[in-house]
Amino acid sequence: SVMDYVEHTMSVGTDAMAASYVECQIGEEDNAQIVWGVGIDTSIVTSSLKAIISAINRSER
């Protein structure tokens, strides 16, 4: 589950890049792993999804 989410733009204008950061809990509560992920894209929705995928990938390491 997503425990924390933060986003911001990295520049100004219509082609501005958005950065999204997520903190996720992977697994059951008593055996949970806390991981974070970052996503960057011109779309805030896509950057958010990339951040979640990044967190999931980190949990597999």
C-alpha angles and dihedrals in degrees: 000000000000109000100176136012130188130172138180140165119254097207142001128266141050093298094048117144118236123212120205126190125194135184112205137187111218119195136005118332096250091049100028126149118211113213136164133214139191130209130186126192141129088255117068090210092053093045089052092051090047089053092053091048089049091054092049091049090051090054089059093059 
